[in-house]
């Protein structure tokens, strides 16, 4: 839109608190101008169009409070009304009404109820389970998440939008309140009606699924969501195929990460199979440098992988912040990654996507490898050219069978990046990157970092050989090459991933009448765990 059409709050209210504004140094930049969580409506030049949704803004010369405290004033503000009118008329790809009325789809409305909603009426309530959605014919409404006793406006729907689409798609309880800002006229679409329509016109199902997937990726606060035994709270990660939420096991009060496959990706059978396989693969791995999978849930028309919650920062972020990783720390990290890869390879699994974004650095420099979404059995032919281009081995690019040396190549490229702070082939064009991996040796890292220890230089060059036969045969061989470097650098071995014994304990509090049944249960349990090679001991505590 033109500037005079898409006006923002500081242009309208003349507060001077925009970035570079006359009052920005004295009063600070307006929080609405700095908020990046509203995609589309609040970006670029129009960075202050959601002042009503952000606490601490300045209006009429006064600093405002939270949305709940200022909502009556905001809803009656001329600037607010102007923004909502513009957004309601915006030609967005998510306008459901425009989609279903094109190509003569008007018969969709034949059996729908037509309803009028008064301004101020809450017609969707967070937490309720309803089987209907509302297609907006006229008017607009506000989407509000209630969380920890506070109200957070998260979205705005206008003419042509659909409210409550998640409910008719997945059947789960409402994730937010929806309140009419103006008088509204809507069509009420029942789930049974939508199911009938989508059977005859699968494109409508696809379109609604894309809308839902987009809305679930909101950068605004999200409502709590029950996923089986788990509660999802906040989004902590995003990818092209999935969204990762911070979560909690509601019975054990244990923090978890909940990885949800995007609803639009579930419709792709190949992605769905890959997502399920990721859960099964990691669930069978038990190594301190590999993220643990606790559970898998299939509900709400998608799949959730319940994983260990890992705090820390990605290796990619660490490289970006530090520019290069100190040599001793690089050797430490490489050894930990090799230990994890060795374990996975012994279990017949190739990761296929080792790169800095999939490696989390925790406290005490302990690493965790994430994202086994592309993992596969040893010997798989890589027809899909799967992986991240900057780290793909020549055999991956060619679609040849992969083996442990494939992960070794990616590890070498990661090592190059750690010590130089640069990509081995710093190209933007995907085809050129793949071509370089196929036809060029990586540059000598010592040319960029002359002080690079010779042993580490040799490790990187050998790991990155284009011919797999010239690389380390497996991760164990790579670890052997790193051990002299560890000794020379006098790295604290307590931080390294040498194999250690672990112990888990649980307690049963019971009465005498439970003793016989528990004895039988423990006998069966002890046989099972001992068959796995796990030592099992019981200690009794009396008279608690």
N, C-alpha and C positions, 0 to 999 in steps of 0.2 A: 504494500500500500504506500501511498504518498505520505510524506511527513505530516501534512496538515490533516490527513485522515487518521493516521495511526499515532496520534499525539500521546505523549507520556505524561506522568504526573507532574514532573518538575516544569515542563513547558506550560502545563495548564495552571498549576498553582503558584508558579514563580517562587519556589522556595530557595533556589540556588544551591541545593544539596546534591545535585547530580555530580558524577565524577568530573572534576575540573571546574565545578560551579563556584560562584563567588563566595558562598557560605560553607563550602565543603571542608576547608581547612579548620575553620573555627568550630563548626557544629558537627563535623563528620559527614561522610557519605551516607545518604539515605539507605537504610537496610533494603528497601524495595528495589533500589537501583543495583544492589549487589547480590540480590537473590537469584540463583540459577536454577531453582527447583521447578519453576513453571516453564515448561518447554513451549516454545511457540509464542505464547501470549507475552512473555517477558524475556525477550532476548534481543541482543544487538542494540540498535538505536532505541527501541521501545523497551528499555530495561526497567521502567518504573510503572508499568501498567497494572501491577498487582499490589499496589500500596495497601488496599483493603485487606489483603491476606497476610500481611507481615507486621509483626509487632515493632514498636519503636519508631514509626514513621512520624513525620512532622506535617501537621495540617492546621491551617489557620493560626500559625505561629506557636502551636503547642505540640509537644511530643506525645504521641498517642500510645495507648497500651496494647493489649492483645486484641485479636479479632473479636473475642466474646465481649470485651469491654467497649469496643468502638463500633460494633456491627450496625447498630441503629443509625449512627451518623453516616457510616460508609454506604449503607444501602440507599440512603437518601441523597448521596452526594452526586452532583451533576457529572463529575468526571467519571465516577464509578458507572453511572448509567450509560455514559457515552461508550466506555470500553465494552460493557456487556452487549450493547446494541451492535457494535462493530464485530465482536466475536461471534454473536449469534448469526450474523449474515456472512461470516467468513466462508469461503469456498474450500472447506477442508475435506480431505479424503475420508474422514470418519463420519461424514453426515449420512446416517443410516436411511433417513427418509428419502434422500435424493437417489440413493442406490436402489432401493426397492421400487421406486416409482418409475425408473427408467426402463426402457424396453417393454413397456406395457405391463408392468407388474402390478397395476392397480387392483386386480382381484384379491390381492393379499388382504385388503382392508374390508372385504365383504362381511366377515364374521366378527370383526373386532368391535369392542365397545368404545364409544367416543365419550370422553370424560372432560369436564371442566374442573380446574383446580384453582382455588383462590390464592392470591398473593399472601405469602407468609405461612401457607399450609405445608407441613412436613408429610410428604406422601410416600417416602421410603424411610424406614427406620433401621438403623444399624443393628445387626444381630438377629433380625427377623428372617425367617425362611419363607419366602413367597415365590410363587410360580408365575409371576407376571413382570413384564417390562413395559416401559412407557415411551412411545415414539412421539416426539414433540412436534406438534403442528404449528402452534403459536406460543410465544412467551419464552421465559427462560427460568433456570433454576440453579441453585448453588449446591455443590457437593461438599459435605462437611464430615470429617473424621473426628469421632470422639475418642480420646485416648488419655488415660491417666487423669481424668477429670477436666481436661481441656478440650476446646473445640478448635479444629484446624481446617480452614477452607482449603480444599485440594483441587477443585475443578469447577468449571462452569459449563452448563449445557444450554444450547439455544435451539432455535428452529432447525429441525432436521436431525437432531441428535437423538440417541436412545439412552434412557436412564434405566438402570436395573438389568442391563444385558447379561451380566455375569450370572445372575440368578437363573435365567431361563436357559443359559448355556450349560451351566455346571450343577445347578441345584443347591449350591451352598448358601449359607446365610448372607445377608447384606453386609457389605464391608464399610458402608458409610451411610450417614443420613443424606437425604436429598430434600431440599426445601424450595418452594416456589418463590422466586423473586418478584415476579409479576403474575397477573392472572394468566393461566395457561389453558391451552386446549391440546389434549393428547389422545392418541389411540392406545388402548390397552391390549398388549400382545401377550396371550397366555402361552405357557411352555408347550402345552399340547398342540396349540395352533402353530407355533414356531416349528415344532418337530414335523408336523404334517407338511408345512411349506418347504422345509429344507430337504425333505425326502424327494420332492419333485424338482427342487431347484437347489442343488448342493452349493452353488455359488453364494447363496445367502448365508449359509452356515459358515462358509469360509470367510466371508466379509465380517460377520459378527465376531468370529473367533479372532480375527486380526484386530478388531477394535478392543476386545477384552485384553488381548496380549499387550496392546499398547498402553491401556489404562493401568494394568497391573505393574507396569514399569515406572510408575509415577515417582518423581523425586521429592514429592511432598510426603509428610508423615502418613504411614499406612496403619490401618486398624489391625488389632490383634486377630489372628486367624487360627482356628483349630484344624490341625492336620493329624487325625488319629490321636495318639497319645501326646502330641506335640503342639506347642503354641508358637506360631511365627510372629515376630515383632517388627523388625525393621529390615529394609533391604541393605545388604552389605556388599553385594557384588552383582555384576551384570555381565552377560555374554550374549552372543548371537543366538544361542540355543536355549539358554536358561537364565533364571534369576535366583540369586542366593539370598536367603533370609537368615537373620539371627533368630534363634529359637530356643525353646526350653522344653525339656521333658517334664510334663506337668505333675507326674507322680514322684519322680526322683529329684526334681528341682535341679536338673543337670543341664548346663548350656549345650546347645547343639547348633549346627548349621543345617539349614534345610534348602536343598537345591531343587528348584522346581523347573521342570521342562516347560518352556513357553507353550501356551495353548495352540498357537498356530503351527508349531513344530510337531506337536503330537499327531497332527493329521498326516505327517510324512512318515510312513511306516519304517523307512530306513533309519531315520533319526530316532524314532521311538525304540526300535530294537537296539540301537547303539547306546541309548540312554540307560535302558534296562541292563544291558551288558556291563556298563560301567559300574553299576551298583554291585552286580554279582562278582565282578572281577576284584574290586577293592575289598568286598566283604570277606574274601578268602585270603587276603594279605594281612599279615600282622608284623609290621616293622615300625620301629620308632621314627623313621624318616618318611613314612608313607601315611597319609591321612587315613583315618579309620572310618568305615561305614558301619553304622549301627542298625539301620532299618531301611525299608523301602515301603512307601505307601502309594497306592494307586486310587485316587479319588478326585472328585471335582473335574473329571474329564482330562486329567493329566497325571504325571508321575512325580513323586517327591522322593529324593534320596536324603536320608537323615544321616548326617556325618558329624564327626568330631568338630567342635568349634575351635578353630586355630586363630590365635591372636598374633599379630606381628605385621610386617610389611612384605610386599613381594620383593624378590631379588631385582626385578625390573625397576621398582621405585627406589631401591637402595642404590642401584647403579646411577639412576638419574640424579639422585641427591648428592652422592659422593663423587660422581664422575668416573672414578675407577675404584676397584676394591683392593685393599692392601694385599700384598702377595701372600703373607701368612694366612690371612682370612680366606683368600681364594683357594689355597691348598686345603684348608679345613673344609670349606664348602664342597669342593670337588670330591673329597674323600667320603663325606656324608652322602652325597648323591650317588656315588659309585656303590656304596654299601646298600642303598635302597634298590638300585638297579640290579645289583647282583642277586638280591633276594627275589625280586620280581622275575628276573630271567630264569632263576632256578625253579620257579613255579610256572614256567612256560609262557610268561607274559612280556610283551614288548610295549613300552609306553607310547612311542611314536610321536610324542609332542613335548619333549623336554625343551623348555624355553624359560626365560627369567620370570615371566608372568605366572607360571605354574609352580614356582618354588617360593615358599613363604619362609622368611627369616624370623624366628621367634627370639625370645630372651635367651641370653647366653649363646647367641649365634647358632642355635639349633634349627635345623631345616626340616621342612615338611614338603613332600612332593604332592601336588594336587592334580586334579583333572585327568582321570584315566578314561575320558570319553572316547579317545581314539585308540585305546589299547587293544591289542590283538594277540592271538597265539603266535608263537615263533613259526616262521615259514610262510605267513600269510602274504599273498601277492597283493600289493598296494595299488589296486587299479584306480582308486579314487584320488590318487595324489594327495592323500590326507596328511595334514600337518600344518605347521606354520612356516611360511616360505623361507624366512631368514635362517631357519634351523634344519631344513629338510635335507636328508642325505641324497646323493645321486640315485641310489637304488629306489628310494621312495618316489622320487620324481619320475623315474622310468617305469614305475609300477612293478618292479621286481620283488621277489620274496624278501621279507625283512627278518632280521635276526638281531642278537644283542649288539652287533657292531653298528646297527642303525642308530640306537640310542647313544652309543659312544660318539658317533659323529656329531650329533646334536649337542652332547655334553662338551665336546671340544669347541664348538662354535660359541656356546655359553661362556666357556673359560676365556676365549679370545675377547669376548665383550667385557668380561669382568676386569681383565688386566689393562685393556686399551681404552675402555669407555666408548668404543665404536663398534658398529656392525662390521662383520667380516667383509660383506659386500653391501656397502651403503647406497643402495639403489632404491628408487621409488617404484619403478616399473616391475610388476610381478614377473612378467616373462623374462626380463633381463636378469632378475635375481635367480630364477630357476636355471637359466642358461649358464650363469656364472658358477653355480654349484656343480653343474654337469661338466663344465669345460675348463674351469680355472682352479688352481690351488689357492688357498687362502693366503693373504699377504703375511709375511713374516712379522709376528707381533713385536719382535725386538727392534724392528725398524721404527715403530711408533714409540716403544718403551725400551730404550737402550739398556736400562738398568734391570730389565727382566731377568730373574734367575735362569740359568741355562737349563736346569732340569725342568722347570715349569714350561719354558719355551719348547723343549723337545716333546713334552707331554701334549701340548696343544697341537703342534704340527702333526704328530703321529695320530692323534685322535681324529684329526680332520682330513686324513688322506681320502682322496676320492675313491680309490680302489679299496673295498672293504678288507681285502686280504692284507693290506698294509697297515691297518689300524690295530688297536689292541683287540685281541681275540674275544675278550669278554670283560665284564666289569671287574672281575677278580684280578685279571692281569693289569688293568688300569690302576687298581688299588695298590698292587705290588709296586708299580712305578711311582706311586705317590708316597709310599712309606719312607724312603730316604729323604724326601723333601720335608716330610713331617718331622723327622728326627733332627734334621739340620735346622729347621725353623723353631725347634723346641716348642711345638704346639702342645697345649694341654690336652692329653688324650681323653680326659674326662668329658670333653665336649664332642669327641668323635664317636661315630656310630659303631663301636666294637660290640659284638654280640653280648648281651647281658641277660641274666635270668630275671624274670618278673614274677610277682606274686599278687594275686587278687584275694580279697577276703570278703565274705558276706556272713550275716548273722541271721539265725532263725529263732524267733521268740515264740515258744509254744507251750502248751499244757500237756500233762501226762497222756491224755487220750489220743494225742496226735503222734505219739512216739512210734507205734508200729508202722503207720503209713509213711512216716518220715524215714524210718529205717529202710523200707523197701525203695523209696524214692532215692535215697543216698546210695544204696547199693547199685541201682541202675545207673545213676549219674557217675559213680566212681569207675564203673566198667567202661563207660563211654569215653571219659576223659583220659583214662589210662591207655585205651586203644589209640588215642591221639598222641601218646608219648608225653602226656602231662602228668606230673606228680600231684597226687591228691591226698590231703591230710585232714582229719577232723579233730577238733578239740572241743570238749564239753565244758560248759560253765553252768554250775548248779545253783539253784536257789537265788535267782535274780529278783 
